[in-house]
């Protein structure tokens, strides 16, 4: 089991990520995240990653990660990864194909994974981005990059499944993806914090 704590937008804006090694921004309403976190929240997240913290963005967490957020008005995003997101609508089980099976995020995973998808972005990658998995039509589904001393892992689909839809991530085998991502994203901060 991985120890965790929950933080809200106020905790983030007030800089209470210090004891954390990775931050997971899950799915939800993208525009609401932009408003709730605001410039100050975005700045605190960037500082956290620059100092070696990990960022795992899932769906809405993926949408807020690049320079521009794909919501009306296209407000500035976190700017922590060189990707462009195309908005898509739809939900259901999708197949993703692993493109970098040797990457730590994909350790112990099958070459093709059935995973829950719910309105996630179609990701176009820029410079310095490792594409870890793609959808059947070729768009990136999971990508990785670094920002400052930290690691950034972006998921278009939902490795945590959907309990409300009866999609158990343990049964699907996608929980392993999330566990690997958390372990990998946390390594640098944990190693840094252990130094005397």
Secondary structure, DSSP 4 states (H G I P E B T S, - for coil): --------HHHHHTTTTTT-SEEEE-SS-HHHHHHHHHHHHHHHHHHHHHTT-EEEEETHHHHTTSSB-SSTT--B----S-EEEE----EEEEEEEES-TTSGGGTT--SEEEEEEESPPEEEE-TT-EEEEEETTS-EEEEEEEETTEEEEEESSBTT-BGGGTB-HHHHT-HHHHHHHHHHHHHHHHHHHH--
